[in-house]
Structures are given as C-alpha cells and as structure tokens.
Amino acid sequence: MSGNDAVYESPVRTFTEDNRTFMITPLVFNEIKAEHLNRSFQCVLVCPEADAFGDVILLEKGKNDIGPKVLLLIMTIAVFIILAVVYIEFKIYFALCFRDLTARDETLHDSKEYDAYVLLLKSDENLLSAKGEETFALELLPAILEQQFGYRLCIFERDVLPGGASADDILSYINKCRRLIIILCAERMADDSSIYELMIGLHQALVERLIIPILIEYNPIRDITFLPESLQLILRSNRTVKWRSASLSQNSCFWKKMRYLMPAKHIKASEYSQNGRTIHSLSKENNPSFSNLAT
C-alpha cells in the first residue's frame, strides 16, 4: 500500500536493544472509514523459533464507553428508590383504591360475626373526665366504621348484656371478631375489667394469633414503660393509629389508616350514600363537634 491509501504499511524500522535486533512494520491509518470499523486487521510476528498472530479491531469511539452504562444504572437505582419511597408514603391510599376497584371483601367466608372488638383503656387520672374517650369509643368510632364503611363492631359497654361480663363471655365475644381495637388513653390503667379484657385479647393476638390488634393512641403516650410489655410491642409496630383533633373528617389520614388495618370490606355506593345521611343526622343532633364528619 502507498501513502495515499487510507490504510497502508509503513517501511520497516529496525532497532537494537539488549543485544537483540527488532524489526517493526507499523500499520498506518490515514483515514478511518465506516468499512474499517469492526473489521479485523491481522498482525504477524515472524521469529526463527515460531510465528505469532494477532488481530486488531477498530471500534467506534464511545460504543464501549462505561459512562453511559454507569449513568443508566444510577438512574435505574434512583427510579427504584423513588418508587419505593412513594409506595411507602402512599401504600395506604394504593391499598384502599385497589380494594374499591376490585370490591375485595375478606369477611365473606370466615364465619366471624364482628369485624372488631373495641376495648377502651382508661386510667386513674381520667376516670372522672373520660367523657371524651367514651364518646369517641361509643359514638364516633361506630358512627364512622359502622355507618360509613359498613363494619360491625362489638363494643362491650353497648353490646354485652348486663351481668354477662364473665371471662367466658368476654372470650367468646373476642373469638367472634376479626380485629381487636384497643383505645389507649393514658400510660396507667385502673379498670380491672378492662385490664382483664386486654390480657385476653393480647393473648389471642400475640400468642395464639387468632385476632389482629389495632392500637388507637387517643392521647399522646409519653412513657410506654408503664404499659404491659405486650402492649408496648403493638405500640412500636405499624398497627398503631394516633388520634388528632384534625382526624374528625372521615377523609383524614386517621380513618384511612383505620380502614387499611381493618378487614377489606365492600360497601355498595347506595349503602354509602344512605349511611352518609345517617351520620349527618347523628353529627348535628348528638354532638356539634362531629359536624365535619358529614364532609
């Protein structure tokens, strides 16, 4: 090949090093064309002992660059992290939307009579001023969960007949329920019957795993060390819902998480509308502070 060719062999160059003579014939590219890419150029080493062969392949610059691959990997990881954060932050909303779209109902074939057993835990300090807690447990909670979302609650003070508070009766009611709703008002509890109900319910939930607990922190708990250890475990779990004054609206995060923790239960649109009128009437007639519930 001549110097005018795109690819040619230059004249042989000879040099000596360590009493050894080397001969080199360079392969010169005057111009790189598309036909030269991904093509094998064979190089031959001629020696008295043996000949050696090798290939040179030209690759387009950037094709094997690791930069774009690293960037793609970083972007993929970032997308997965963002999706994970979004899922963790909004998984309750996703789950509720999925339930509504699929009309999923977990309560059809388990032979349970109630969706949840409601237990109100009070303390020595608030026994005389427990009107708010009792109103929440006996009126507000069933007004939303029963009349708005179609759940059926077993509330001891409302549903257990007078004189029927024996251990066997409490256990039989808890066994009929899918969830155990514990309303915690303070660190110290004084009502012996409530403590007994709590111990039965926690044994069913944590030891025998026959019922799933839901803990409502009605008042902020400053020191959980005064609570039973089993109750502390639930308080540290993701099955705790904190009540706030802004939780009155049925569209608040409190009620959304309550629905998420309760069994999936389908309520028809017509029933929802009818229940909405019922709660509207209840909120205005019985307690003006419930007026936001009709929204």
C-alpha positions as CSV (number, residue, x, y, z in Angstrom):
1,M,0.0,0.0,0.0
2,S,1.2,3.6,-0.7
3,G,1.0,6.7,1.4
4,N,-2.0,7.8,-0.5
5,D,-4.1,4.8,0.7
6,A,-6.4,5.1,3.7
7,V,-4.6,2.2,5.3
8,Y,-1.0,1.1,4.5
9,E,2.1,-0.5,5.9
10,S,5.0,2.0,6.5
11,P,8.6,1.0,5.8
12,V,10.3,-1.4,8.2
13,R,12.1,0.1,11.1
14,T,15.0,-1.7,12.8
15,F,16.5,-1.1,16.2
16,T,18.7,-3.0,18.7
17,E,18.1,-3.4,22.4
18,D,19.9,-5.7,24.9
19,N,22.0,-7.1,22.0
20,R,18.7,-8.1,20.3
21,T,17.5,-6.8,17.0
22,F,13.9,-5.8,16.5
23,M,12.0,-5.1,13.2
24,I,8.7,-3.2,13.3
25,T,6.3,-2.6,10.4
26,P,3.7,0.0,11.5
27,L,0.1,-0.1,10.2
28,V,-0.9,3.4,9.3
29,F,-4.5,4.7,9.0
30,N,-4.7,8.0,7.1
31,E,-8.4,8.0,7.3
32,I,-10.9,5.9,9.3
33,K,-13.9,4.9,7.3
34,A,-17.0,3.0,8.2
35,E,-15.7,0.0,6.3
36,H,-12.7,-0.1,8.7
37,L,-14.9,-0.4,11.9
38,N,-15.5,-3.8,13.4
39,R,-13.1,-5.3,10.9
40,S,-10.1,-7.5,11.8
41,F,-6.6,-6.4,10.8
42,Q,-4.2,-9.3,11.3
43,C,-0.7,-8.7,12.7
44,V,2.1,-11.3,12.2
45,L,5.2,-11.7,14.3
46,V,7.9,-13.7,12.4
47,C,10.6,-15.3,14.6
48,P,13.1,-18.0,13.9
49,E,11.5,-20.2,16.5
50,A,7.8,-19.7,15.6
51,D,5.4,-17.3,14.1
52,A,2.7,-15.5,16.2
53,F,-0.5,-14.0,15.0
54,G,-2.8,-11.3,16.5
55,D,-5.9,-9.3,15.4
56,V,-6.6,-5.6,15.7
57,I,-10.3,-4.5,15.6
58,L,-11.3,-0.8,15.4
59,L,-14.3,0.2,17.5
60,E,-16.2,3.4,17.2
61,K,-15.4,5.8,20.0
62,G,-17.9,5.8,22.8
63,K,-19.6,2.5,21.9
64,N,-17.9,0.7,24.7
65,D,-17.7,3.7,27.0
66,I,-18.7,2.6,30.5
67,G,-20.0,6.1,31.3
68,P,-23.5,5.7,29.8
69,K,-23.9,2.3,31.4
70,V,-23.0,3.7,34.8
71,L,-25.4,6.6,34.3
72,L,-28.2,4.2,33.2
73,L,-27.5,2.1,36.3
74,I,-27.6,5.2,38.6
75,M,-30.9,6.4,37.0
76,T,-32.4,2.9,37.4
77,I,-31.5,2.8,41.1
78,A,-32.8,6.3,41.6
79,V,-36.1,5.4,40.0
80,F,-36.5,2.3,42.2
81,I,-35.7,4.4,45.3
82,I,-38.3,7.0,44.3
83,L,-40.9,4.3,43.6
84,A,-40.1,2.7,47.0
85,V,-40.5,6.0,48.8
86,V,-43.7,6.7,47.0
87,Y,-45.1,3.3,47.8
88,I,-44.2,3.5,51.5
89,E,-45.6,7.0,51.8
90,F,-48.8,6.3,49.9
91,K,-49.3,2.5,50.2
92,I,-52.4,3.0,52.3
93,Y,-54.1,5.0,49.6
94,F,-53.0,2.5,46.9
95,A,-54.4,-0.4,49.0
96,L,-57.7,1.4,49.6
97,C,-58.0,2.3,45.9
98,F,-57.3,-1.4,45.0
99,R,-60.0,-2.5,47.4
100,D,-62.5,-0.1,46.0
101,L,-61.7,-1.0,42.4
102,T,-61.8,-4.8,42.9
103,A,-64.7,-4.8,45.5
104,R,-62.5,-7.0,47.6
105,D,-64.2,-8.5,50.7
106,E,-62.3,-10.5,53.3
107,T,-65.3,-11.1,55.6
108,L,-67.5,-13.3,53.5
109,H,-66.4,-16.9,54.4
110,D,-64.6,-16.8,57.8
111,S,-67.7,-17.4,60.0
112,K,-66.8,-14.3,62.2
113,E,-69.8,-12.3,63.5
114,Y,-68.0,-9.0,64.1
115,D,-65.2,-7.1,62.3
116,A,-63.6,-5.8,65.5
117,Y,-63.9,-5.9,69.3
118,V,-63.5,-2.4,70.8
119,L,-61.7,-2.1,74.1
120,L,-61.4,1.3,75.9
121,L,-58.5,1.5,78.4
122,K,-58.7,4.3,80.9
123,S,-56.5,5.5,83.8
124,D,-56.9,6.6,87.4
125,E,-56.4,10.2,86.3
126,N,-59.1,10.3,83.7
127,L,-61.8,8.1,85.2
128,L,-63.8,11.2,86.2
129,S,-63.2,13.1,83.0
130,A,-63.5,10.3,80.5
131,K,-66.5,11.7,78.7
132,G,-64.4,12.4,75.6
133,E,-62.9,9.0,75.4
134,E,-66.3,7.3,75.9
135,T,-67.9,9.5,73.3
136,F,-65.1,8.5,70.9
137,A,-65.5,4.8,71.7
138,L,-69.3,4.5,71.9
139,E,-70.4,7.1,69.4
140,L,-67.7,8.4,67.0
141,L,-65.9,5.2,66.2
142,P,-69.1,3.2,65.4
143,A,-70.6,6.2,63.5
144,I,-67.7,6.1,61.0
145,L,-66.7,2.5,60.9
146,E,-70.2,1.0,61.1
147,Q,-72.4,3.6,59.4
148,Q,-69.9,5.0,56.8
149,F,-67.8,1.9,56.0
150,G,-70.1,-1.0,56.7
151,Y,-68.1,-2.6,59.5
152,R,-69.8,-4.3,62.5
153,L,-68.2,-3.6,65.9
154,C,-68.6,-5.4,69.2
155,I,-68.4,-2.8,72.0
156,F,-68.5,-4.2,75.5
157,E,-70.4,-1.3,77.0
158,R,-73.0,-1.4,74.2
159,D,-73.4,-5.0,73.1
160,V,-72.7,-7.1,76.1
161,L,-75.8,-7.8,78.2
162,P,-75.8,-6.7,81.8
163,G,-74.5,-9.4,84.0
164,G,-72.7,-11.1,81.1
165,A,-69.2,-9.9,81.9
166,S,-67.7,-13.2,82.9
167,A,-64.4,-14.4,81.5
168,D,-66.0,-16.9,79.2
169,D,-68.4,-14.3,77.8
170,I,-65.5,-11.9,77.1
171,L,-63.5,-14.6,75.4
172,S,-66.5,-15.7,73.3
173,Y,-67.1,-12.2,72.0
174,I,-63.4,-11.7,71.2
175,N,-63.4,-15.1,69.3
176,K,-66.2,-13.8,67.1
177,C,-64.1,-10.8,66.0
178,R,-61.6,-10.3,63.2
179,R,-59.7,-7.4,64.8
180,L,-59.1,-6.2,68.4
181,I,-59.3,-2.3,68.6
182,I,-57.6,-1.1,71.7
183,I,-58.2,2.6,72.6
184,L,-55.4,3.7,74.8
185,C,-56.0,6.9,76.8
186,A,-53.0,7.0,79.2
187,E,-50.0,5.1,80.4
188,R,-51.6,3.9,83.7
189,M,-54.8,1.9,83.6
190,A,-57.1,1.3,86.6
191,D,-60.2,-0.5,85.4
192,D,-59.7,-4.2,86.3
193,S,-62.3,-5.4,83.9
194,S,-60.6,-3.5,81.0
195,I,-57.2,-5.0,82.0
196,Y,-58.7,-8.5,82.0
197,E,-60.2,-7.9,78.6
198,L,-56.8,-6.6,77.4
199,M,-54.9,-9.6,78.7
200,I,-57.4,-12.0,77.0
201,G,-57.3,-10.0,73.7
202,L,-53.5,-9.7,73.7
203,H,-53.1,-13.4,74.4
204,Q,-55.4,-14.2,71.4
205,A,-53.4,-11.7,69.2
206,L,-49.8,-12.3,70.1
207,V,-49.7,-15.8,71.4
208,E,-52.4,-17.7,69.5
209,R,-52.5,-15.3,66.6
210,L,-56.3,-15.7,66.3
211,I,-57.0,-11.9,66.1
212,I,-55.1,-9.0,64.7
213,P,-54.7,-6.0,67.1
214,I,-55.2,-2.3,66.2
215,L,-54.0,0.2,68.8
216,I,-55.6,3.7,68.8
217,E,-53.4,6.2,70.8
218,Y,-56.2,8.6,71.8
219,N,-54.0,10.7,74.0
220,P,-50.2,11.1,73.4
221,I,-48.3,8.4,75.4
222,R,-45.2,10.0,77.0
223,D,-43.8,6.9,78.7
224,I,-44.6,3.5,77.4
225,T,-42.6,1.7,80.1
226,F,-45.7,1.7,82.4
227,L,-47.7,-0.3,79.8
228,P,-47.7,-4.1,79.7
229,E,-44.8,-5.4,77.5
230,S,-47.2,-7.0,75.0
231,L,-48.9,-3.6,74.6
232,Q,-45.5,-1.9,74.1
233,L,-44.8,-4.3,71.2
234,I,-48.0,-3.3,69.5
235,L,-47.3,0.4,70.2
236,R,-44.0,0.1,68.4
237,S,-45.5,-1.7,65.4
238,N,-47.1,-0.2,62.3
239,R,-50.6,-1.2,63.7
240,T,-50.9,2.0,65.8
241,V,-53.1,4.9,64.8
242,K,-52.8,8.3,66.5
243,W,-55.9,10.4,67.1
244,R,-55.6,14.1,66.4
245,S,-58.2,16.9,66.6
246,A,-57.9,17.1,62.8
247,S,-59.0,13.5,62.5
248,L,-62.7,14.4,62.7
249,S,-63.1,14.4,59.0
250,Q,-63.7,10.9,57.6
251,N,-61.2,11.7,54.8
252,S,-58.4,12.3,57.3
253,C,-55.3,10.0,57.5
254,F,-56.6,8.6,60.7
255,W,-59.7,7.0,59.2
256,K,-57.8,6.0,56.0
257,K,-55.3,4.0,58.1
258,M,-58.2,2.5,60.2
259,R,-59.8,1.2,57.0
260,Y,-56.4,-0.1,55.9
261,L,-55.9,-2.0,59.1
262,M,-59.5,-3.3,59.2
263,P,-60.5,-6.2,57.0
264,A,-61.2,-5.4,53.4
265,K,-65.0,-5.0,53.2
266,H,-67.0,-3.9,50.2
267,I,-69.8,-1.4,50.7
268,K,-72.2,-0.5,47.9
269,A,-72.5,3.1,46.7
270,S,-76.2,3.2,47.6
271,E,-75.4,2.0,51.2
272,Y,-72.6,4.5,51.4
273,S,-75.0,7.3,50.5
274,Q,-77.6,6.1,52.9
275,N,-75.0,5.8,55.7
276,G,-73.8,9.3,54.9
277,R,-77.2,10.7,55.6
278,T,-77.3,8.8,58.9
279,I,-74.0,10.2,60.1
280,H,-75.0,13.7,59.0
281,S,-78.1,13.4,61.2
282,L,-76.1,12.0,64.1
283,S,-73.4,14.7,64.0
284,K,-75.8,17.6,64.1
285,E,-78.3,16.2,66.7
286,N,-76.0,14.5,69.2
287,N,-72.7,16.4,69.1
288,P,-71.9,19.6,67.2
289,S,-68.2,18.8,67.2
290,F,-68.9,15.9,64.8
291,S,-70.2,18.3,62.1
292,N,-67.1,17.7,59.9
293,L,-67.9,14.0,59.6
294,A,-70.5,14.6,57.0
295,T,-68.0,16.0,54.5
